[in-house]
Structures are given as structure tokens and as C-alpha cells.
Amino acid sequence: MSQRIRSNKARRGRGFTYLWILVLAVSIFLLIYFEQTSLLYILATLGVTILLVVVALADLGGSELSSETMQRSDAHAPGAKSRT
């Protein structure tokens, strides 16, 4: 039953994503059609800035730390071959 609930949430989320894509595409088309390129330029600059902030705040170093920890734990597992 829990799998059914998870799959319904995924479908609902996918539909919401398609709705966002459609709304953004129509709004960009309308901005180009009505020659509001200055507003489109500002929105594009803000979008890129937000994307860069999200990437800058992402914990990319944490993933390297967890992979090193996994490798160490695998090396100490019973039956593991030593590298030396």
C-alpha cells in the first residue's frame, strides 16, 4: 500500500512540474512577443544568480567524505582483500 501512495505522489509531482514548464514557456513567449526583452533579461539574470547561489551552498564536500568513509569500512570488512 505504501508503494501505491509513493507512486501517486510521484505522478502528482510530475504533473506539477509539467504545469510549471508550461507556465514558464508561455510567459517567456509572451515577453518575447510583446518585446519586453529588458524584463526578460532581468529575469534571466536573476535565474542564473539563484542557480549559482544554490550550487555554492550545496554540500559537495560531504559526498566525498561519505565515499571515503564507505571505502574505509569496506576495507575492514571480513573477507576483504588488502591492497598491500
TORKOLPA-827565 format. One line per 4 residues: number of its first residue (from 1); their letters; for each residue x negated, y, z of C-alpha. Coordinates in nm, 4 decimals. Layout:
NUM) a) X:Y:Z ~ ... $
//
This chain:
1) msqr) 0.0000:0.0000:0.0000 ~ -0.2839:0.2421:0.0773 ~ -0.4257:0.1852:-0.2729 ~ -0.0940:0.2905:-0.4222 $
5) irsn) -0.0957:0.6113:-0.2179 ~ -0.4542:0.6888:-0.3220 ~ -0.3743:0.6337:-0.6893 ~ -0.0700:0.8640:-0.6701 $
9) karr) -0.2854:1.1369:-0.5138 ~ -0.5403:1.0981:-0.7926 ~ -0.2695:1.1321:-1.0580 ~ -0.1245:1.4374:-0.8876 $
13) grgf) -0.4691:1.5946:-0.8633 ~ -0.5400:1.5195:-1.2280 ~ -0.2156:1.6888:-1.3342 ~ -0.3030:1.9914:-1.1215 $
17) tylw) -0.6437:2.0067:-1.2918 ~ -0.4853:1.9973:-1.6369 ~ -0.2492:2.2761:-1.5307 ~ -0.5458:2.4904:-1.4215 $
21) ilvl) -0.7238:2.4251:-1.7524 ~ -0.4128:2.5226:-1.9492 ~ -0.3569:2.8427:-1.7484 ~ -0.7198:2.9486:-1.7845 $
25) avsi) -0.7248:2.8724:-2.1573 ~ -0.4068:3.0754:-2.2174 ~ -0.5341:3.3659:-2.0083 ~ -0.8676:3.3709:-2.1956 $
29) flli) -0.6828:3.3554:-2.5280 ~ -0.4613:3.6469:-2.4231 ~ -0.7589:3.8537:-2.3081 ~ -0.9297:3.7992:-2.6431 $
33) yfeq) -0.6083:3.8637:-2.8393 ~ -0.5416:4.1950:-2.6634 ~ -0.9100:4.2899:-2.6951 ~ -0.9774:4.3075:-2.3216 $
37) tsll) -1.3357:4.1968:-2.3622 ~ -1.4574:4.4185:-2.0789 ~ -1.2302:4.2376:-1.8330 ~ -1.3320:3.9028:-1.9827 $
41) yila) -1.6991:3.9975:-1.9393 ~ -1.6438:4.0852:-1.5720 ~ -1.4575:3.7601:-1.5077 ~ -1.7290:3.5560:-1.6794 $
45) tlgv) -1.9993:3.7282:-1.4737 ~ -1.8103:3.6617:-1.1507 ~ -1.7585:3.2979:-1.2508 ~ -2.1275:3.2419:-1.3170 $
49) till) -2.2183:3.4169:-0.9902 ~ -1.9808:3.1948:-0.7923 ~ -2.1222:2.8859:-0.9624 ~ -2.4770:2.9900:-0.8736 $
53) vvva) -2.3792:3.0506:-0.5098 ~ -2.2183:2.7061:-0.4884 ~ -2.5296:2.5428:-0.6325 ~ -2.7555:2.7436:-0.3992 $
57) ladl) -2.5549:2.6361:-0.0941 ~ -2.5392:2.2704:-0.1978 ~ -2.7311:2.0328:0.0263 ~ -2.9578:1.8886:-0.2390 $
61) ggse) -3.2400:1.8161:0.0066 ~ -3.0123:1.5996:0.2211 ~ -2.9673:1.3476:-0.0561 ~ -3.3454:1.2974:-0.0858 $
65) lsse) -3.3709:1.2460:0.2877 ~ -3.0955:0.9845:0.2883 ~ -3.2546:0.7953:-0.0035 ~ -3.5901:0.7865:0.1786 $
69) tmqr) -3.4163:0.6538:0.4887 ~ -3.2460:0.3832:0.2824 ~ -3.5792:0.2780:0.1294 ~ -3.7399:0.2523:0.4728 $
73) sdah) -3.4550:0.0441:0.6084 ~ -3.4731:-0.1862:0.3044 ~ -3.8474:-0.2348:0.3559 ~ -3.7885:-0.3534:0.7145 $
77) apga) -3.5052:-0.5863:0.6199 ~ -3.5630:-0.9572:0.6803 ~ -3.6994:-1.1303:0.3722 ~ -3.8179:-0.8073:0.2111 $
81) ksrt) -4.1459:-0.8283:0.0214 ~ -4.4188:-0.5895:0.1324 ~ -4.5763:-0.3588:-0.1221 ~ -4.9353:-0.4113:0.0008 $
//
